């Protein structure tokens, strides 16, 4: 597949050099020791370990466009908590481009990667109305997440934030009761992003964890010291077994040098409808669709640096 690069307010070096010319320094007036631009009141609200979000009119809800999106408000919360204005946010699996939209809203530079050219076009359309009140740049690039280090320099990324493919757990026909009762077009549909052999959504859990580790191993040098890396994953049920993606991911990233700092619960009950009854009366199963994990890692500082 030919690679296509879509640029929003970006400048690429000439020739074969893929490196992006993108500012990575703060454009705010915050103190050097501050990790974000938040006020004390905003900081206090963010210390709660259970978060809830709502969709807005700009959010992508059509599963024909993308099967698994998150709210702009969620991305904005993560970006504002773990970066300053003017710094770079990286999304290795940008999908519908929600991270880029949130970065545009919050005056952060951002780069997103995806294998699917349709998703890159979707990103472009969502960024078409540029925010004239800031000078940040948002770039969507069609390429493999395994190639990101070719585009960005070491120690330039302040935040890595994404919701990656969930192994091969979407690569099956959707039979859950809510979709059956609604009789919508998603019933019995395979919602996997693609069948590209590079797509992590085609891998079983063990191979998925290793490949995620391999990708994030290459991303670690790009991250600034004490830069955060937040990954959104759920756990799921498969053939009456709980598939613990969040545990597999924590174990793998720890091997690669990341340190887990916080586990935040995304309470999704306000956006889930018609969940039905599962397991009653003999097999208790918590509804994975009602909550997901926001795993917050960071790049540990070099010894002696605080």
C-alpha positions in Angstrom: 0.0 0.0 0.0 1.4 3.4 -1.0 1.9 5.7 2.0 0.1 9.1 1.9 0.8 11.9 4.2 -1.9 14.4 5.0 -0.7 17.6 6.5 -2.6 20.3 8.5 -0.6 23.5 8.8 2.6 21.5 8.7 6.0 21.7 7.0 7.9 18.7 5.9 11.6 18.6 5.2 12.6 18.1 1.6 14.0 15.0 0.0 13.7 11.6 1.8 13.9 13.0 5.3 10.6 12.4 7.0 11.3 14.4 10.1 8.6 16.9 10.9 9.4 20.5 11.6 7.2 20.9 14.6 7.7 23.1 17.7 7.9 21.1 20.9 8.5 23.8 23.4 5.9 25.4 25.6 4.1 28.5 24.4 2.6 29.3 27.8 4.0 31.2 30.7 3.8 28.4 33.3 6.5 27.8 35.8 9.2 25.3 34.7 8.2 22.8 37.4 4.5 22.7 36.4 3.4 19.7 34.4 0.4 21.5 32.9 -1.4 24.8 32.6 -4.2 23.9 35.0 -5.4 26.0 37.9 -5.5 24.6 41.4 -9.3 24.1 41.1 -8.9 22.2 37.8 -6.2 20.1 39.3 -8.3 19.2 42.3 -11.1 17.9 40.1 -8.7 15.8 38.1 -7.5 13.9 41.2 -10.7 11.9 41.3 -9.9 8.4 40.0 -13.3 7.9 38.2 -14.0 10.1 35.2 -17.2 10.6 33.2 -17.6 12.3 29.8 -20.3 13.2 27.4 -20.4 13.3 23.6 -20.9 16.6 21.7 -22.1 17.4 18.2 -18.6 17.2 16.7 -18.0 13.7 18.0 -18.1 10.8 15.6 -20.9 8.4 16.6 -21.5 6.6 13.3 -19.9 3.2 13.5 -19.7 3.0 9.7 -17.2 5.8 9.9 -15.3 4.3 12.8 -16.3 1.4 15.1 -14.7 2.6 18.3 -14.5 6.3 19.1 -14.0 8.2 22.3 -15.4 11.7 23.2 -13.5 14.9 22.4 -14.0 15.8 26.1 -12.0 12.7 27.2 -9.1 13.6 24.9 -9.1 17.2 26.0 -9.0 16.1 29.7 -5.9 13.9 29.1 -4.2 16.5 27.0 -4.7 19.4 29.4 -3.6 17.3 32.3 -0.3 16.0 30.9 0.9 18.8 28.6 1.4 22.5 28.1 0.2 24.7 25.3 2.6 24.5 22.4 3.9 21.1 23.2 3.5 17.9 21.1 0.9 15.2 21.7 1.4 11.9 19.8 -1.4 9.5 19.0 0.0 6.3 17.4 -3.4 4.9 16.4 -5.2 8.1 15.6 -8.4 6.5 14.0 -11.1 9.1 13.5 -8.8 12.0 14.6 -10.4 12.9 18.0 -7.0 13.5 19.6 -6.1 15.9 16.8 -9.4 17.8 17.3 -8.8 18.0 21.0 -5.3 19.2 20.5 -6.5 21.9 18.1 -9.0 23.0 20.8 -6.4 23.2 23.5 -3.6 24.8 21.5 -1.3 21.8 21.4 0.7 20.5 18.4 -0.2 17.0 17.6 0.7 14.1 15.3 -1.5 11.1 14.6 -0.7 7.9 12.7 -3.0 5.3 11.1 -2.7 2.6 8.5 -6.2 3.2 7.1 -6.3 5.9 4.4 -10.1 6.4 5.0 -9.4 7.4 8.6 -6.7 9.8 7.5 -9.2 11.5 5.2 -11.7 11.6 8.1 -9.1 13.3 10.3 -8.5 15.9 7.5 -12.2 16.6 7.2 -12.6 17.1 11.0 -9.6 19.5 11.0 -10.8 21.5 8.0 -12.1 24.3 10.2 -8.9 25.6 11.6 -8.9 27.4 14.9 -7.7 30.9 14.1 -7.1 31.7 17.8 -3.9 29.6 18.2 -0.9 28.7 16.2 -0.8 25.0 16.9 -0.5 22.4 14.1 -2.2 19.0 13.8 -0.9 16.4 11.4 -2.4 13.1 10.3 -0.1 10.6 8.6 -0.9 7.4 6.9 1.8 5.0 8.1 2.5 2.2 10.5 3.0 3.1 14.2 6.2 1.0 14.0 7.7 3.8 11.8 6.9 6.8 14.0 10.5 7.3 15.1 11.3 8.2 11.5 9.2 11.4 11.8 10.0 12.7 15.3 13.1 13.4 17.3 14.1 12.0 20.7 13.0 14.0 23.8 10.4 16.1 21.9 7.0 14.4 22.9 5.3 15.6 26.0 2.3 13.2 25.9 1.5 9.9 24.1 -2.2 9.3 24.2 -4.3 6.8 22.3 -7.0 4.1 22.3 -5.3 1.3 20.4 -6.9 -1.7 18.6 -8.1 -4.2 21.2 -6.3 -7.2 19.9 -8.7 -9.4 17.9 -11.6 -8.8 20.2 -13.5 -6.8 17.6 -12.7 -9.3 14.9 -15.9 -11.3 15.3 -19.6 -10.9 14.6 -21.4 -8.7 17.1 -24.1 -10.8 18.7 -24.8 -9.0 22.0 -28.4 -8.5 23.1 -28.5 -4.7 22.8 -27.7 -4.9 19.1 -30.1 -7.8 18.5 -33.0 -6.0 20.2 -32.4 -2.7 18.4 -32.2 -4.7 15.1 -29.7 -2.2 13.8 -27.1 -2.8 11.1 -24.4 -3.5 13.6 -25.9 -6.8 14.6 -23.7 -9.7 13.3 -21.3 -7.2 11.8 -17.5 -7.6 12.1 -16.3 -4.2 13.3 -12.6 -4.7 13.0 -10.8 -1.8 11.5 -9.1 -3.8 8.7 -7.6 -7.2 7.8 -4.2 -5.7 7.1 -1.6 -8.1 8.5 0.1 -5.1 10.3 -3.2 -4.2 12.1 -2.9 -5.1 15.8 -6.6 -5.7 15.7 -6.0 -9.0 13.9 -3.6 -10.4 16.6 -4.5 -12.7 19.5 -3.9 -11.3 23.0 -0.4 -12.7 23.4 0.9 -11.4 20.1 -0.9 -8.1 20.6 0.8 -7.4 23.9 4.3 -8.1 22.5 3.7 -5.9 19.4 2.3 -3.1 21.6 5.5 -3.5 23.6 7.6 -3.3 20.5 5.9 -0.2 19.3 6.1 1.6 22.6 9.7 0.5 23.1 10.5 2.6 20.0 8.4 5.5 21.3 10.0 5.8 24.7 13.1 7.7 23.4 10.8 10.2 21.8 9.2 11.0 25.1 10.6 13.7 27.3 11.8 12.7 30.8 8.7 12.5 33.0 6.5 12.7 29.9 3.3 10.8 30.3 1.8 8.0 28.2 -1.9 7.3 28.6 -3.6 4.3 27.0 -7.3 3.6 27.0 -8.2 -0.1 27.0 -11.2 -2.2 28.2 -11.3 -5.8 29.4 -13.7 -8.1 27.5 -15.4 -11.5 27.8 -14.5 -14.1 25.2 -16.0 -17.7 25.4 -16.8 -17.2 29.1 -13.3 -16.0 30.0 -12.3 -12.5 31.0 -9.6 -11.1 28.7 -7.5 -8.7 30.8 -6.0 -6.4 28.2 -5.1 -3.8 30.8 -3.0 -6.3 32.8 -1.2 -7.6 29.7 -0.4 -4.0 28.7 0.9 -3.0 32.1 3.1 -6.0 32.3 4.5 -5.5 28.8 5.2 -1.7 29.1 6.9 -2.2 32.4 9.3 -4.5 30.6 10.0 -1.7 28.1 10.9 0.9 30.7 7.6 2.7 31.4 6.4 3.2 34.9 2.7 3.0 35.8 1.7 6.1 37.7 -2.1 6.0 37.8 -5.1 3.8 36.9 -8.2 5.9 36.1 -11.6 4.4 35.5 -13.6 5.8 32.7 -17.2 5.5 33.9 -19.2 4.9 30.7 -22.6 4.2 32.2 -24.0 7.5 31.0 -23.4 6.7 27.3 -24.4 3.0 27.3 -27.9 1.9 26.5 -29.8 -1.4 26.4 -27.1 -3.5 27.9 -29.3 -6.5 28.6 -28.8 -9.2 31.2 -25.7 -11.5 30.9 -25.0 -14.5 33.0 -28.2 -14.5 35.1 -28.9 -16.4 37.2 -25.8 -18.6 37.5 -22.8 -16.8 36.1 -22.0 -13.3 37.4 -20.4 -11.0 34.8 -19.6 -7.3 35.2 -20.5 -5.4 32.1 -17.2 -4.4 30.4 -19.0 -1.8 28.3 -19.9 0.2 31.4 -16.2 1.1 32.3 -12.8 1.2 30.7 -9.3 1.8 32.0 -7.1 4.8 31.4 -3.6 3.6 32.1 -1.2 6.4 32.9 2.5 5.7 32.5 5.5 8.0 32.4 9.1 7.9 31.3 11.0 7.7 34.5 13.5 10.6 35.0 17.2 10.0 34.7 18.7 9.2 38.1 19.5 12.4 39.9 16.9 14.5 38.0 13.8 15.5 39.9 
